[in-house]
Amino acid sequence: MTANELYYTRLADELETLLDTFCSEQQQQFCKTQRIASPQQLQQIQQTIHQVRELMPGVGLIRTANGENLRRSLVQVAEQMLEKYQEACHKGRIQELPETQGWLSEWQDLSHQFDLKAKEQANLKQLIRNLKQLRQAWRKTRDIHLIVHSMLATFEFGPGTHVVMIDHHNYHQLGFKRRSVGRRHIVFENDRLSRQDQRQSIEHLCERFADIFAQNAQQNLLQIDAQLCLGQLTNLSKRLRQLHNQVLLVDFEMNGHETEHDPYPSGIHPTDNNPPATEQASVHRPSSDLRLRSTMRPSFCYPEDDLAMNNMTLPLFIPSPWQWDDLLKKRKPYRPMLLGLLRRRRDQQHHGPLFGRVTRFFRPLGSKAAQLPPEPPEADKALFVSVSVASLTKHFCRVGRQFYDNVINHVQLRYRQDIHVLRALGNDLVEIHNALQLQASRLAMQRIVTLLHEIASMEATVDSGMDHQSMVCHQPQDSQGQETCIDADEATSY
C-alpha cells in the first residue's frame, strides 16, 4: 500500500472508532441525561450516521460523487452535534480543555480516596453504636459495684472509719433500718471525725475510682480520635476544590470574592452516570445536572481543633456540694421492738409494761399522756454517719454515663458534619465527572469534524497514480469465492 493509502486507512479507522463511541448506548444515555439534545434529535443523528456507515465500505469517502455526499452528511451532523456540545459546556460553565485524560486520572484517584473516606465514616458510625452500648452498660450497676467492692478491700481509711456489712446483729446498733441488712456501708464515728474529714475520705475514694476510670476512658478516646483522623476530609476537599476550579469556571461577585452557594440542594437523587465506586456509610452520589449545579460550591471549613477528643475533660467523680446530704446519712443507735417495727432510744428508761407504752399511741392527741417530751437536737443523738456503697456506686454510674453521653454527642456532631461534607464532595465528584465526560465528548466530536476535513483534503493532494479501486474495495465474494472490487464508475451507482 502507498503512503496515501495507509494514511487514509488510519483516518478511516479512527473515524470508525469515534463514531462507534458516539453511537454507543452509554454515550446516547449521557446525552439524554444531560439534555444535550432531545431524544428525537439524537435518534435522527444516529440514523444518519448509521446509513452513512453502511455505504462507506463500498462507496468510500473521496474521489466519488456519492462519497462526497456521504462525507458532507457526516460533516453536517457532526457539526450540529458539536454545536450542541459547545452550548452545553457554555451553560455548564465548563472550561475549555485541550485534553481530558490527565484530569480523568486525577478524578479517578480522588474517587478512590472518597471511597476510602466513606468506609472510614462507616467505621465511625459503628464506633458510635459501640459507644452507645458502653453507655448502656453504665446503667447497670453490677459491674461497677464489683469494682467498688474491690477498691474498698484495698483502700486504707483513717481511724474512725469502717466498712461494715449490715447484718441482723448490728443494724440497730449502728442506727440502720432492718431492710438495710445485707448491704455494705462506710460508717464514720461522728464523735471522732468532723464533717470535713468524712467528706475528704469519700473524696479520696472517688479520686481512686477516677484513676481507674481514666485508664479505660483514655484508651477509648484514643481509639475514637484515631478513627476521626482516618475519616478526616480536609485534604480530600482541598484537592477536589482545586480540580473543580481547574475544570469548571468559578463565579465571582463584584468584590472579587468567590460566590458561596448552598452545598446541599433539595431534590437529590442517585445516578448511574458512571459515578465513583461503591457507596459507604449511607453516602449517596447524587445526580449532577450541569444546568443546575454548575456554580454550587460547599464550604469545607469545620473546627477540627475544637472537636478533637483530647479536649474532653475526664470526670473526677467527687460529689457536688448539693449531693453530700444525699450521701452522708446520720445514724443513731436504737433498741428494736416488735421485730424492729418499733424503735426505742437506747438511753430511754423502762416505764411500765409494754402494753401501756403501746396503748399511749391510741389516746386522743389532745391528752397530756399522748404528748411526748421534745426530741433532743439531731446532732446530740447521731453517733454515726454512713455512706451507702450502693448509693456511691449509683453516683459513679451516673457520672460515668454522663461522660459517655458527652463523648457520644461529641462524636455524633463530628460524624454528622463529616457526612454533610462527604455528600457535598460526592456531588462535586459527579459534577466534575460529568463535566469531563462532556468535554471529552466535545473533543471527540471536534476530532470527527477534523478527520472528515482531512479526508476531504486528500482529494487535492492524492497522487495521480494512487490506486483508487483499493479505496472502494469491499469484501463480498463472487461465486468462485474470490474477493471482488468495485471500480469508481460502479461505485457511483450506490
C-alpha positions as CSV (number, residue, x, y, z in Angstrom):
1,M,0.0,0.0,0.0
2,T,1.1,3.5,-0.7
3,A,1.6,6.2,1.9
4,N,-1.6,7.9,1.0
5,E,-3.5,4.6,1.2
6,L,-2.0,3.9,4.7
7,Y,-2.9,7.5,5.7
8,Y,-6.5,7.1,4.5
9,T,-6.8,3.8,6.2
10,R,-5.6,5.2,9.5
11,L,-8.0,8.2,9.3
12,A,-10.9,5.9,8.4
13,D,-10.2,3.5,11.3
14,E,-10.0,6.4,13.7
15,L,-13.3,7.8,12.3
16,E,-15.0,4.4,12.7
17,T,-13.8,4.2,16.4
18,L,-15.1,7.7,17.2
19,L,-18.5,7.0,15.5
20,D,-18.8,3.7,17.4
21,T,-18.2,5.6,20.7
22,F,-20.8,8.3,19.9
23,C,-23.4,5.7,18.8
24,S,-22.9,3.6,21.9
25,E,-25.8,3.2,24.3
26,Q,-23.8,4.7,27.2
27,Q,-23.0,7.9,25.2
28,Q,-26.5,8.3,24.0
29,Q,-27.9,7.9,27.6
30,F,-25.4,10.5,28.8
31,C,-26.6,13.0,26.1
32,K,-30.2,12.4,27.2
33,T,-29.5,12.7,30.9
34,Q,-27.5,16.0,30.4
35,R,-30.2,17.2,28.0
36,I,-27.6,18.0,25.4
37,A,-30.1,17.2,22.6
38,S,-33.6,15.9,22.5
39,P,-34.2,12.2,22.1
40,Q,-35.7,12.9,18.6
41,Q,-32.6,14.8,17.5
42,L,-30.3,12.2,18.8
43,Q,-32.2,9.4,17.1
44,Q,-32.2,11.4,13.8
45,I,-28.4,12.0,14.0
46,Q,-27.8,8.4,14.9
47,Q,-29.8,7.1,12.0
48,T,-27.9,9.4,9.6
49,I,-24.6,8.1,10.9
50,H,-25.8,4.5,10.6
51,Q,-26.9,5.0,7.0
52,V,-23.6,6.6,6.0
53,R,-21.6,3.8,7.7
54,E,-23.5,1.2,5.8
55,L,-22.5,2.7,2.5
56,M,-18.9,3.7,3.4
57,P,-17.2,0.3,2.7
58,G,-18.5,0.2,-0.9
59,V,-18.5,3.8,-1.8
60,G,-15.7,5.4,0.1
61,L,-15.5,9.0,1.2
62,I,-13.2,10.5,-1.5
63,R,-13.0,10.8,-5.3
64,T,-16.6,9.8,-5.9
65,A,-19.7,11.8,-6.1
66,N,-21.5,9.6,-3.6
67,G,-18.5,9.6,-1.3
68,E,-18.6,13.4,-1.2
69,N,-22.3,13.3,-0.4
70,L,-21.6,10.8,2.4
71,R,-18.8,12.9,3.8
72,R,-20.9,16.1,3.6
73,S,-23.8,14.3,5.5
74,L,-21.3,13.3,8.2
75,V,-19.9,16.8,8.5
76,Q,-23.3,18.2,8.8
77,V,-24.5,16.0,11.7
78,A,-21.0,16.2,13.4
79,E,-21.0,20.0,13.3
80,Q,-24.6,20.0,14.5
81,M,-23.7,17.8,17.5
82,L,-20.5,19.7,18.1
83,E,-22.6,22.9,18.4
84,K,-24.8,21.3,21.0
85,Y,-21.8,20.0,23.0
86,Q,-20.3,23.5,23.0
87,E,-23.7,25.0,24.1
88,A,-23.9,22.5,27.0
89,C,-20.3,23.4,28.0
90,H,-21.1,27.1,28.0
91,K,-24.2,26.6,30.1
92,G,-22.3,24.3,32.5
93,R,-19.5,26.9,32.8
94,I,-17.0,24.2,31.8
95,Q,-13.6,25.4,30.9
96,E,-12.2,24.6,27.5
97,L,-9.6,21.9,28.0
98,P,-7.1,20.7,25.3
99,E,-7.4,17.1,26.7
100,T,-9.2,15.2,29.5
101,Q,-7.1,12.1,30.1
102,G,-4.9,13.8,32.8
103,W,-8.0,15.2,34.6
104,L,-9.8,11.9,34.5
105,S,-6.8,10.2,36.1
106,E,-6.8,12.8,38.9
107,W,-10.6,12.3,39.2
108,Q,-10.1,8.5,39.5
109,D,-7.6,9.0,42.3
110,L,-10.0,11.4,44.1
111,S,-12.8,8.9,43.6
112,H,-10.7,6.2,45.3
113,Q,-9.9,8.5,48.2
114,F,-13.6,9.3,48.5
115,D,-14.5,5.6,48.8
116,L,-11.8,5.1,51.5
117,K,-13.2,8.1,53.5
118,A,-16.7,6.8,53.1
119,K,-15.6,3.4,54.5
120,E,-14.0,5.2,57.5
121,Q,-17.2,7.1,58.1
122,A,-19.0,3.7,58.1
123,N,-16.5,2.5,60.7
124,L,-17.1,5.7,62.7
125,K,-20.8,5.0,62.6
126,Q,-20.2,1.5,64.0
127,L,-17.9,3.1,66.7
128,I,-20.8,5.3,67.7
129,R,-23.0,2.2,68.1
130,N,-20.3,0.6,70.4
131,L,-20.2,3.8,72.4
132,K,-24.0,3.7,72.9
133,Q,-23.6,0.1,74.1
134,L,-20.9,1.2,76.5
135,R,-23.2,4.0,77.8
136,Q,-25.9,1.5,78.3
137,A,-23.5,-0.7,80.3
138,W,-23.1,2.2,82.7
139,R,-26.8,2.0,83.5
140,K,-26.2,-1.4,85.0
141,T,-24.5,-1.1,88.4
142,R,-23.5,-4.7,88.9
143,D,-20.1,-4.5,87.3
144,I,-19.3,-1.1,88.9
145,H,-20.5,-2.4,92.2
146,L,-17.8,-5.2,92.0
147,I,-15.1,-2.6,91.2
148,V,-16.1,-0.5,94.2
149,H,-16.0,-3.6,96.4
150,S,-12.6,-4.4,95.1
151,M,-11.4,-0.8,95.9
152,L,-12.8,-1.0,99.4
153,A,-10.9,-4.2,100.1
154,T,-7.6,-2.4,99.4
155,F,-8.4,1.2,100.3
156,E,-6.9,2.4,103.6
157,F,-9.3,4.5,105.6
158,G,-8.2,6.6,108.6
159,P,-9.1,5.9,112.3
160,G,-12.8,6.2,113.0
161,T,-13.9,4.9,109.6
162,H,-15.2,1.4,109.0
163,V,-16.5,-0.6,106.1
164,V,-19.4,-2.6,107.6
165,M,-21.7,-5.3,106.2
166,I,-25.0,-4.7,107.9
167,D,-26.5,-7.8,109.5
168,H,-29.2,-8.8,111.9
169,H,-26.9,-8.1,114.9
170,N,-25.5,-4.7,114.2
171,Y,-28.2,-2.9,112.1
172,H,-29.9,-1.3,115.2
173,Q,-26.6,-0.7,116.9
174,L,-25.5,1.4,114.0
175,G,-28.9,3.1,113.6
176,F,-30.0,1.4,110.4
177,K,-33.4,0.0,109.5
178,R,-34.0,-3.7,109.3
179,R,-34.2,-3.5,105.5
180,S,-30.6,-2.5,105.3
181,V,-29.5,-5.9,106.3
182,G,-27.2,-7.4,103.7
183,R,-25.9,-4.1,102.4
184,R,-22.5,-2.6,102.7
185,H,-21.9,0.8,104.2
186,I,-19.0,3.1,105.0
187,V,-19.6,4.1,108.7
188,F,-17.9,7.1,110.3
189,E,-17.7,7.7,114.1
190,N,-19.3,11.1,114.3
191,D,-17.6,12.0,117.6
192,R,-14.1,11.3,116.2
193,L,-14.4,12.7,112.7
194,S,-15.7,16.1,111.6
195,R,-17.9,16.6,108.6
196,Q,-15.0,17.8,106.6
197,D,-12.9,14.7,107.5
198,Q,-15.8,12.5,106.4
199,R,-16.1,14.3,103.1
200,Q,-12.3,14.1,102.5
201,S,-12.3,10.3,103.0
202,I,-15.1,9.9,100.4
203,E,-13.3,12.3,98.0
204,H,-10.1,10.2,98.2
205,L,-12.2,7.1,97.4
206,C,-13.7,9.0,94.4
207,E,-10.3,10.0,93.2
208,R,-9.2,6.4,93.3
209,F,-12.2,5.4,91.2
210,A,-11.5,8.3,88.8
211,D,-8.0,6.9,88.2
212,I,-9.3,3.5,87.3
213,F,-12.0,5.1,85.1
214,A,-9.4,7.3,83.3
215,Q,-7.2,4.4,82.3
216,N,-10.1,2.8,80.4
217,A,-11.6,6.1,79.1
218,Q,-8.3,7.3,77.7
219,Q,-8.0,4.1,75.6
220,N,-11.5,4.7,74.3
221,L,-10.7,8.3,73.5
222,L,-7.5,7.4,71.7
223,Q,-9.4,4.8,69.6
224,I,-12.1,7.4,68.8
225,D,-9.5,10.1,67.9
226,A,-7.7,7.7,65.6
227,Q,-10.9,6.9,63.8
228,L,-11.7,10.5,63.4
229,C,-8.3,11.2,62.0
230,L,-8.8,8.4,59.4
231,G,-12.1,9.9,58.3
232,Q,-10.7,13.4,58.1
233,L,-11.8,15.2,54.9
234,T,-9.6,18.3,54.8
235,N,-7.0,17.1,52.3
236,L,-9.6,15.4,50.0
237,S,-11.8,18.6,50.0
238,K,-8.8,20.8,49.1
239,R,-7.7,18.6,46.2
240,L,-11.3,18.3,45.0
241,R,-11.8,22.1,45.2
242,Q,-8.6,22.6,43.2
243,L,-9.7,20.1,40.5
244,H,-13.2,21.7,40.5
245,N,-11.7,25.1,39.8
246,Q,-9.5,23.7,37.0
247,V,-12.4,22.1,35.2
248,L,-15.3,24.4,35.9
249,L,-15.4,28.2,35.9
250,V,-16.0,29.8,39.4
251,D,-18.5,32.6,39.9
252,F,-17.2,35.9,41.3
253,E,-19.2,38.7,42.7
254,M,-18.5,42.3,42.2
255,N,-16.0,42.5,45.0
256,G,-14.0,39.6,43.6
257,H,-14.8,37.0,46.2
258,E,-16.0,33.6,45.3
259,T,-19.7,33.1,45.5
260,E,-20.9,30.6,48.1
261,H,-24.0,28.5,47.3
262,D,-26.0,26.1,49.3
263,P,-24.0,22.8,49.1
264,Y,-27.0,20.7,49.9
265,P,-29.7,21.4,47.3
266,S,-33.0,19.6,47.7
267,G,-34.2,17.0,45.3
268,I,-31.0,15.0,45.3
269,H,-31.4,11.6,43.6
270,P,-28.9,8.8,42.9
271,T,-27.5,8.5,39.4
272,D,-25.7,5.8,37.4
273,N,-23.8,8.2,35.1
274,N,-20.5,6.5,35.9
275,P,-20.2,7.7,39.4
276,P,-17.3,6.7,41.6
277,A,-17.2,3.2,43.1
278,T,-19.3,1.7,45.8
279,E,-21.2,3.9,48.3
280,Q,-20.4,3.6,52.0
281,A,-21.8,5.0,55.2
282,S,-25.2,5.9,53.5
283,V,-23.4,8.4,51.4
284,H,-25.2,8.7,48.0
285,R,-23.6,10.1,44.9
286,P,-26.4,12.5,43.8
287,S,-27.0,13.3,40.2
288,S,-25.4,16.4,38.9
289,D,-27.4,18.2,36.1
290,L,-24.8,20.6,34.8
291,R,-27.5,23.1,34.1
292,L,-28.4,23.2,37.8
293,R,-25.3,22.6,39.8
294,S,-22.6,24.4,37.8
295,T,-21.9,27.0,40.4
296,M,-22.8,25.3,43.7
297,R,-19.8,25.2,46.0
298,P,-19.9,23.9,49.5
299,S,-17.9,25.3,52.4
300,F,-15.4,22.7,53.7
301,C,-14.4,24.5,56.9
302,Y,-15.2,23.0,60.2
303,P,-13.5,23.4,63.6
304,E,-11.4,20.2,63.8
305,D,-9.3,21.5,66.6
306,D,-12.4,22.2,68.7
307,L,-13.7,18.8,68.1
308,A,-10.5,16.9,69.0
309,M,-11.1,14.2,71.6
310,N,-8.1,15.2,73.6
311,N,-10.1,18.3,74.6
312,M,-12.5,16.1,76.6
313,T,-12.2,16.6,80.3
314,L,-12.3,13.4,82.4
315,P,-14.6,13.4,85.4
316,L,-13.3,13.4,89.0
317,F,-16.4,11.7,90.4
318,I,-16.3,13.9,93.5
319,P,-19.9,14.7,94.6
320,S,-21.1,18.3,94.1
321,P,-21.8,20.3,97.2
322,W,-25.6,19.8,97.0
323,Q,-25.1,16.0,96.7
324,W,-23.4,15.4,100.0
325,D,-26.6,15.5,102.1
326,D,-27.9,12.6,100.0
327,L,-24.8,10.5,100.6
328,L,-23.8,11.3,104.2
329,K,-26.6,10.0,106.5
330,K,-26.6,10.5,110.2
331,R,-27.4,7.4,112.3
332,K,-28.3,6.9,115.9
333,P,-28.5,3.5,117.7
334,Y,-31.8,2.2,119.0
335,R,-33.4,-0.8,120.5
336,P,-35.8,-2.6,118.2
337,M,-39.2,-3.7,119.4
338,L,-41.7,-5.9,117.8
339,L,-39.2,-7.4,115.4
340,G,-37.9,-4.0,114.6
341,L,-41.2,-2.4,113.7
342,L,-40.9,0.0,116.7
343,R,-37.8,1.7,117.9
344,R,-36.7,2.9,121.3
345,R,-33.7,5.1,122.1
346,R,-31.1,3.2,123.9
347,D,-31.0,5.8,126.8
348,Q,-34.8,5.7,127.3
349,Q,-35.9,4.2,130.7
350,H,-38.4,1.5,131.2
351,H,-41.8,2.8,132.3
352,G,-44.5,0.2,132.9
353,P,-45.5,-2.8,130.9
354,L,-45.1,-3.0,127.1
355,F,-48.9,-2.8,126.7
356,G,-49.1,0.5,128.5
357,R,-46.4,2.0,126.3
358,V,-48.0,0.8,123.1
359,T,-51.6,1.9,124.0
360,R,-50.5,5.5,124.6
361,F,-50.3,5.9,120.8
362,F,-54.1,5.3,120.6
363,R,-55.0,8.0,123.1
364,P,-56.5,11.3,121.9
365,L,-54.0,13.7,120.6
366,G,-55.1,16.4,123.0
367,S,-54.5,14.4,126.1
368,K,-51.4,15.0,128.1
369,A,-50.5,11.4,128.1
370,A,-50.2,11.5,124.3
371,Q,-47.8,14.4,124.4
372,L,-44.2,13.2,124.1
373,P,-41.3,15.1,125.5
374,P,-39.4,17.2,122.9
375,E,-36.7,15.3,121.0
376,P,-33.1,16.3,121.6
377,P,-31.2,18.0,118.7
378,E,-30.2,15.6,116.0
379,A,-26.5,16.4,116.4
380,D,-26.7,15.3,120.0
381,K,-28.0,11.8,119.2
382,A,-26.3,11.0,115.9
383,L,-23.3,8.7,116.9
384,F,-22.5,7.6,113.4
385,V,-22.6,8.9,109.8
386,S,-22.8,6.4,107.0
387,V,-22.4,6.3,103.2
388,S,-24.2,3.6,101.3
389,V,-21.9,1.7,99.0
390,A,-24.8,1.2,96.7
391,S,-25.6,4.9,96.6
392,L,-22.0,5.7,95.9
393,T,-22.0,3.2,93.1
394,K,-25.1,4.8,91.6
395,H,-23.3,8.1,91.8
396,F,-20.3,6.7,89.9
397,C,-22.5,5.2,87.3
398,R,-24.4,8.4,86.8
399,V,-21.2,10.4,86.3
400,G,-19.7,7.8,84.0
401,R,-22.8,7.7,82.0
402,Q,-22.9,11.5,81.7
403,F,-19.3,11.4,80.5
404,Y,-20.0,9.0,77.7
405,D,-23.2,10.9,76.8
406,N,-20.9,13.9,76.2
407,V,-18.5,11.7,74.2
408,I,-21.3,10.3,72.0
409,N,-22.7,13.8,71.4
410,H,-19.2,15.0,70.5
411,V,-18.6,12.2,68.0
412,Q,-22.1,12.4,66.5
413,L,-21.6,16.1,65.9
414,R,-18.3,15.3,64.0
415,Y,-19.9,12.4,62.2
416,R,-22.9,14.4,61.0
417,Q,-20.6,17.3,60.0
418,D,-18.4,14.9,58.0
419,I,-21.3,13.2,56.4
420,H,-22.6,16.5,55.1
421,V,-19.2,17.4,53.7
422,L,-18.8,13.9,52.2
423,R,-22.2,14.3,50.4
424,A,-21.1,17.6,49.1
425,L,-17.8,16.1,47.9
426,G,-19.9,13.3,46.2
427,N,-21.9,16.0,44.5
428,D,-18.7,17.6,43.2
429,L,-17.2,14.3,42.1
430,V,-20.3,13.6,40.0
431,E,-20.4,17.1,38.7
432,I,-16.7,17.1,37.7
433,H,-17.0,13.6,36.1
434,N,-20.0,14.8,34.0
435,A,-18.1,17.9,33.0
436,L,-15.0,15.9,32.0
437,Q,-17.2,13.5,30.1
438,L,-19.0,16.3,28.3
439,Q,-15.7,17.9,27.5
440,A,-14.3,14.6,26.2
441,S,-17.4,14.2,24.1
442,R,-16.9,17.7,22.6
443,L,-13.3,16.9,21.8
444,A,-14.2,13.6,20.2
445,M,-16.8,15.3,18.0
446,Q,-14.3,18.0,17.2
447,R,-11.9,15.3,16.1
448,I,-14.6,13.7,13.9
449,V,-15.0,17.0,12.1
450,T,-11.3,17.4,11.7
451,L,-10.9,13.9,10.3
452,L,-13.6,14.5,7.8
453,H,-11.9,17.7,6.7
454,E,-8.6,15.9,6.4
455,I,-10.1,13.1,4.3
456,A,-11.7,15.8,2.1
457,S,-8.3,17.5,1.6
458,M,-6.9,14.2,0.3
459,E,-8.7,14.7,-3.0
460,A,-6.5,17.6,-3.7
461,T,-3.2,16.1,-2.5
462,V,-3.6,12.5,-3.5
463,D,-1.1,11.2,-6.0
464,S,-2.2,10.7,-9.6
465,G,-1.0,7.2,-9.6
466,M,-3.0,6.2,-6.5
467,D,-4.9,3.1,-6.9
468,H,-8.4,4.4,-6.4
469,Q,-10.0,1.0,-6.6
470,S,-8.3,0.0,-3.3
471,M,-10.1,2.8,-1.6
472,V,-13.5,1.5,-2.6
473,C,-12.7,-2.2,-2.2
474,H,-15.2,-4.2,-0.3
475,Q,-15.4,-7.7,0.9
476,P,-18.2,-9.6,-0.9
477,Q,-17.2,-12.7,-2.8
478,D,-18.2,-13.9,-6.2
479,S,-19.5,-17.4,-7.0
480,Q,-15.9,-18.8,-7.1
481,G,-15.2,-17.4,-3.6
482,Q,-12.8,-14.6,-4.9
483,E,-12.9,-11.1,-3.4
484,T,-14.1,-8.5,-5.9
485,C,-13.6,-4.8,-6.1
486,I,-15.8,-2.1,-7.5
487,D,-14.3,0.5,-9.7
488,A,-15.1,4.2,-9.4
489,D,-17.8,4.2,-12.1
490,E,-19.7,1.3,-10.5
491,A,-19.3,2.9,-7.0
492,T,-21.3,5.9,-8.1
493,S,-24.4,3.8,-8.6
494,Y,-24.5,3.0,-4.8
